[in-house]
Amino acid sequence: MFLQVVYDNLKSITDDLKALPPQAIPCTLRGVPQKEWSEDEITEFATLAEAELRATFLELNDQVFSTVLIVSNQGNTVPNVAYFLCLHDLPVS
């Protein structure tokens, strides 16, 4: 999603914000095919991601990490990526 902003509405970033460490890391979910997700798939994944998550960063390619997310599900540790793939009959690579 892209937004158009009038040039006169742009502001310089403040020094205190520049001093903060990066707040996001570019990554892909390992084993999840690169495709446009449907609204239902996005909602399902967002629901899974509401739990406490752990990320394992596996490798760095072109400044993007290949990542596996683990979600805690009622005391059991479940890799949510594999669960999501099974729900949607998507291939695991």
Summary of the structure (lengths in Angstrom):
residues: 93
radius of gyration: 17.2
end to end distance: 28.0
largest distance: 51.6
contacts: 172
relative contact order: 0.19
helix: 27%
strand: 28%
